[in-house]
Amino acid sequence: MNAVQCRLARVAMGWGIRDLAAAAGVSSQIVSRLERGEQLRTRTLDRMRQVFEAAGIDFICDGDGFGIMIRRPHLLPLTDPETR
């Protein structure tokens, strides 16, 4: 997870910096440092990434670029199949 992916994921979830910090058990300054592009400890990054992944965010990185994908693990059908 890089700085841009963190910000994208946070905004996609509707979370502020403090929300992510609280969920990951880190300070808001740590989240701000990451989003500014500073290097963090691997353990700290892993903790934040795990919080996002548990909330349904996947991080994408390939040779052409990077981004996020928002999973919707338990979507209910829009209509009842029996009423169609």
Protein Blocks (a to p, Z undefined) as FASTA:
>chain_A
ZZklmmmmmmmnopafklmmmmnopafklmmmmmnopacdfklmmmmmmmmmmnopacdd
dfkbccdddddfkaccfbdfklZZ
